[in-house]
Every structure is written in C-alpha cells, then in structure tokens.
Amino acid sequence: MKENIIEIHLKNKEDYRNNFNNKKLSYDLSNYILEESKSLNTRQKIRFIVSSNEEMSDYEKEEFIDMLRNNFGTDVSEIMNIHKKENLSNLVSLLIGIILLIIYSIDFKTLFLAELILIVGWGFLWEATYNFFFKGIKTRLMITRRKQIISGKIEFK
C-alpha cells in the first residue's frame, strides 16, 4: 500500500519543543502535522521525513518521536472521552424522544398538548439520530487521523 509523506524541516534542532514546556511538542508543529494529514488518505500509512539544519543526537531523535506520539495520543484520549459523553447524551435524547412518543399515544383530551408532545418527541429522536450518524462520523475521523499519525514511520535526514 502506498505511503503518504509529511516532510518536516526544522530550522533549529530545538524547534520541535514547546516554548512553555520543553517536554512537549511545539503547538505550531502539531498543527502543521495535523493540517498536512487532512489531505492524506486515512487508509494509507504516513511516513514522516524530518530534517534539520543542525545535526540531532540520537537522544533528541527519540525525544522527538516520543513527544509526537504522546501529543497525538493525548488528543486521541480526549476525543474518545468527548465521544463517549456525546454518545451518552444521544442515548438520553433517544430515550426522552421514545418516552414522549409513548406518552403521545395515550389518549389526550387536549389536542394542543398531544401535538406539542408529538413534536418535541420527534425533535429529540431527530437530534439523537443526527448526532449519532453525522457528528459521530466527524469524531471517528478525527480519532482515525490521529491514530494514523501515531503509527507513522519517522525518518531523520
């Protein structure tokens, strides 16, 4: 299978470090990698080619690799937590919608109240369905991209 290539050129061998915490990946580099990955096929492996104007030691290379994987691994964990909470919210919306439709099926003397319950019930069902099928796809794609970056091969020139 064909590999996607993301080239990273560091002007200074320290450019990969965050300005505020030397143990974390630079915010700009993280955004660059993520933006570059958006144009790549998610079914193909990513290969990073890292070059620098200054020679990097083996320790710095390993540190770079660890920082990259930790940065995107943290992103995956956070997005998965958000996804779980969204799924729970969707389940609650679905249950509220079903309960309201069951209540609607009870014979009401007031037509206005029955119609209101019907509309609100269908609204909850629609929202849960929309979030599950459409917003869930976006979240799963975000997770897939970051996992693709984590598992990418990193080469130094």
N, C-alpha and C positions, 0 to 999 in steps of 0.2 A: 504494500500500500504506500502511496506517495506521502512524503513528509512535507509539512508546512515549515517554513523557515522564518524565524524572527531574528533579525540582526540587532545586536545591542553594542553600541560603541561608547565606551567610557572615555571621556577626555582626560579624566584623572582617575586613578585606581580606587579612589575613595568615593567616587560619585554614586555608587550604589547604596551608600549608607544614608540613613535619615539624618537630617540636620539636628534634630532634637533628641534622638536616641540612636547612638552608633550601633546598637544591636538589632535595629530594624531596617527593613528595606526602604529605600527612598520612595516617597509618595509619588514623585514625578515618574520614576522608573516603573513603579507598579501600575500607574495609569497608562503609561506608554505600552507596556506589555499587554494589558487588558484591551486597549483600543486596537492594537495590532491583531490580537487574536479574534476580534469580531469579524474580520474579513476572511478568516480561515474556516475551512470545513471542519466541523466538530468530529467527524468520523476519521480524520487523519491525525497522525501523531505530529507533535510540534517539536522542532529542533531549534534550540537557541544557539546562536553563534555570538559569543561575547569577545569583544576585542577592546584593548585599552592602549592609550599612548604610553603608559608605563607598564612595566612587567609586574604581574601579580604573582605573589607567592602561592604555594600550594594551600597554605592555611587560609589566605584571602579567597582563593577559589572555592574552597569548601564552605567557608563562611557565607559567600555569595549564594551558593546553592542552597544552604540551609535557610538563609533569610528569605529567599524566593519561595521556597516550599512552605515555610512557616507562615509567610504573609498570605499566600493564597489558601493555605489550609485553614487559617483563622477565618477567612472570608467564607469558605465553604461551611464551616461550623455555624457561623452566624446566620447565613442564608437558610441553612437547613432548620435552625431554630425558628426563624421567622415563618418558614413554610409550614412547619408543624402547627404554629399558632394560627396561621391563616386557615389551615385545614380544620382545626377545632372550631374556629369562628364560622366556617362554611357549614359544618355539621350542625351547629346550633341554629343557624339561619334555616337550614333544611328542615330541622325538627319543628321550629316555630311555624314555618310555612305549612307543613303537614298537619300540625295540630289545628291551625286556623282553618284549613280546608275541611277537617273533620268537624270542627265546630260549625262551619257554614252548612254542612249537610244536615244539621239539626234544624227542624222547622222553626223559623222565627216569625213572630207576628209583625215585627218591624222590618219592612223591606230595606230601608236605608241601612240599618245595622248589618243585615245579612250581606248586602252588596259591599259594604265597607270591609267586612271580614274577608270576603272573597278576594277583593282587590289587594289587600295587604298580604294575605296568604300567598297569592300568586307572585307578588313582589318579592317576598322572602325566598320562594322557590327559585325564581329567576336569578336573583342575586347569588344564591349558593351555586347554581349551575354555571353561571357566567364565570364566577371566580374560580371554580374548580377547573373548567375546561380552558379558559383563556388566560387568566392571570397565572394559573399553575404552570402552564407551558413556559411562560417567561421565566419563572423562578427555576424550573428544571433546567432550562437552557443556561442560566447564569451559573448554576452548580456544575453543569457539564463542562462549560468553558474553563472554569477554574480548576476542575479536576484534570482537564486536558493540559493545562499549564503546569500543574504539579507533577504530572507524569512525563513531562517533556524531557528530552535529552539535552544536556547543556555541554557545549564545546567551547573551549577557550582558544583564541588565536594569539 
